[in-house]
Amino acid sequence: LAARAEANLRDYPNVKVVHGNGVEWPREPTNAVYVNFAVHRPADLWVEHLSIGGRLIFPLGVPDVDATGPTGLASYAGFFLFRREDDAYAVEFLCPVAFVWAEAVSGGFDSYRRLEASFGRGGMQHVCALRWKTERQGDEWYSEKDWGLVYSR
């Protein structure tokens, strides 16, 4: 797949195709990160290596599990667009989505349940910012200790 992508995109000097674990990239500042698998949190490098004005788009979601175990899909997921500003991250909920679940990313069932509850409550369209590696200071649609999605209602 990576070889085919490289062949299809070789005429675009501003595009770099990387074949590897998606949570380990980018390794340098970048203008755009597009993630095509669902995860329960943004990877550190996706957020921290965005250039000012850079964009990150990924499906935030919860893994689907049936009686036999994980199905390989997300049970709840939404596409979110993050934009790095001078000293903050703006966020916009784009739409609900169905995606495959990332095999290389694991989380705890407690965080999965909290994120699932946030999706169940709705209100994703009011998310406006990312709190990243700071203490919680306001109303958040979804919260973890080191990050959260801030509401603007």
C-alpha positions as CSV (number, residue, x, y, z in Angstrom):
1,L,0.0,0.0,0.0
2,A,2.8,2.4,0.9
3,A,4.6,1.7,-2.4
4,R,1.4,2.3,-4.4
5,A,0.8,5.6,-2.5
6,E,4.4,6.7,-3.2
7,A,3.9,5.9,-6.9
8,N,0.6,7.9,-7.0
9,L,2.0,10.9,-5.1
10,R,5.5,11.1,-6.6
11,D,4.7,14.2,-8.6
12,Y,3.9,16.1,-5.4
13,P,7.2,17.3,-3.8
14,N,5.4,18.5,-0.6
15,V,4.0,15.0,0.2
16,K,6.0,12.4,2.1
17,V,4.6,8.8,2.3
18,V,5.8,7.0,5.5
19,H,5.4,3.2,6.0
20,G,5.5,2.5,9.7
21,N,3.6,2.7,12.9
22,G,1.3,5.8,12.6
23,V,1.7,6.8,16.2
24,E,5.4,7.2,15.8
25,W,5.1,9.9,13.1
26,P,5.7,12.7,12.2
27,R,9.2,13.1,13.6
28,E,9.7,16.7,12.5
29,P,7.4,19.7,12.3
30,T,4.6,19.2,9.7
31,N,1.7,21.1,8.2
32,A,-0.8,18.2,8.0
33,V,-1.5,14.9,9.6
34,Y,-4.3,12.7,8.3
35,V,-5.0,9.6,10.4
36,N,-7.1,6.8,8.8
37,F,-7.7,4.6,11.8
38,A,-9.8,5.3,15.0
39,V,-8.1,5.9,18.3
40,H,-9.2,7.0,21.8
41,R,-6.7,9.9,22.0
42,P,-4.4,11.8,19.7
43,A,-0.8,10.6,19.7
44,D,1.7,12.9,21.2
45,L,3.7,13.4,18.0
46,W,0.6,14.2,15.9
47,V,-0.1,17.2,18.2
48,E,3.3,18.3,19.3
49,H,4.9,18.3,15.8
50,L,2.2,20.4,14.1
51,S,3.6,23.6,12.7
52,I,1.8,26.8,13.5
53,G,-1.3,26.7,11.2
54,G,-0.9,23.0,10.8
55,R,-3.9,20.6,10.8
56,L,-4.5,17.2,12.3
57,I,-7.6,15.2,11.3
58,F,-8.4,11.9,12.9
59,P,-11.3,9.7,14.0
60,L,-11.6,9.8,17.8
61,G,-13.4,6.7,18.9
62,V,-14.0,3.7,21.1
63,P,-13.1,0.1,20.1
64,D,-16.0,-2.2,19.4
65,V,-16.2,-5.4,21.3
66,D,-18.6,-8.3,20.9
67,A,-19.0,-11.6,22.8
68,T,-15.8,-13.0,21.1
69,G,-13.6,-9.9,21.7
70,P,-12.5,-6.9,19.7
71,T,-14.1,-6.7,16.2
72,G,-11.4,-4.4,14.7
73,L,-13.8,-1.5,14.3
74,A,-14.7,1.5,16.3
75,S,-18.2,1.4,18.0
76,Y,-18.4,5.2,18.4
77,A,-16.2,7.6,16.4
78,G,-16.2,11.1,15.1
79,F,-13.9,13.0,12.8
80,F,-12.2,15.9,14.5
81,L,-10.1,18.6,12.9
82,F,-7.3,20.2,15.0
83,R,-5.6,23.4,14.0
84,R,-2.4,24.6,15.7
85,E,-2.5,28.3,16.6
86,D,0.3,30.4,18.1
87,D,-0.4,29.2,21.7
88,A,-3.4,26.9,21.4
89,Y,-5.2,24.2,19.4
90,A,-8.5,25.0,17.9
91,V,-10.8,21.9,17.3
92,E,-13.8,21.3,15.2
93,F,-16.1,18.2,15.1
94,L,-16.7,17.4,11.5
95,C,-19.0,14.4,11.5
96,P,-19.7,10.9,12.9
97,V,-17.8,8.2,11.2
98,A,-17.2,4.4,11.1
99,F,-13.5,3.4,11.0
100,V,-11.2,0.5,11.7
101,W,-9.7,0.5,15.1
102,A,-5.9,1.0,15.5
103,E,-4.2,-2.2,16.5
104,A,-1.1,-0.6,17.8
105,V,-2.9,1.8,20.1
106,S,-4.2,0.5,23.4
107,G,-6.0,2.3,26.2
108,G,-7.8,1.5,29.4
109,F,-11.4,0.4,29.5
110,D,-12.2,3.3,31.9
111,S,-11.1,5.8,29.3
112,Y,-13.1,3.9,26.7
113,R,-16.2,4.0,28.8
114,R,-15.8,7.8,29.6
115,L,-15.3,8.6,25.9
116,E,-18.3,6.4,24.9
117,A,-20.4,8.3,27.5
118,S,-19.3,11.6,26.0
119,F,-20.5,10.4,22.5
120,G,-23.7,9.2,24.1
121,R,-24.4,12.7,25.6
122,G,-23.8,14.4,22.3
123,G,-22.6,18.0,22.1
124,M,-19.5,17.2,19.9
125,Q,-20.4,20.1,17.7
126,H,-19.6,22.5,20.6
127,V,-16.0,21.3,21.0
128,C,-13.7,24.3,20.1
129,A,-10.3,23.6,21.6
130,L,-7.8,21.0,22.8
131,R,-6.3,21.2,26.3
132,W,-2.9,19.5,25.9
133,K,-0.7,18.5,28.8
134,T,-2.1,21.2,31.1
135,E,-4.6,21.1,34.0
136,R,-8.3,21.2,33.3
137,Q,-9.6,24.8,33.6
138,G,-13.1,24.8,32.1
139,D,-16.0,22.8,30.8
140,E,-14.9,19.9,28.7
141,W,-16.8,17.5,26.5
142,Y,-14.2,14.8,27.2
143,S,-11.4,14.9,29.8
144,E,-8.4,13.0,30.7
145,K,-5.7,14.1,33.2
146,D,-3.3,15.3,30.5
147,W,-5.7,16.4,27.7
148,G,-9.3,17.3,27.0
149,L,-11.7,18.6,24.4
150,V,-13.1,22.0,25.6
151,Y,-16.7,23.1,25.0
152,S,-17.9,26.5,23.9
153,R,-21.6,26.6,24.5
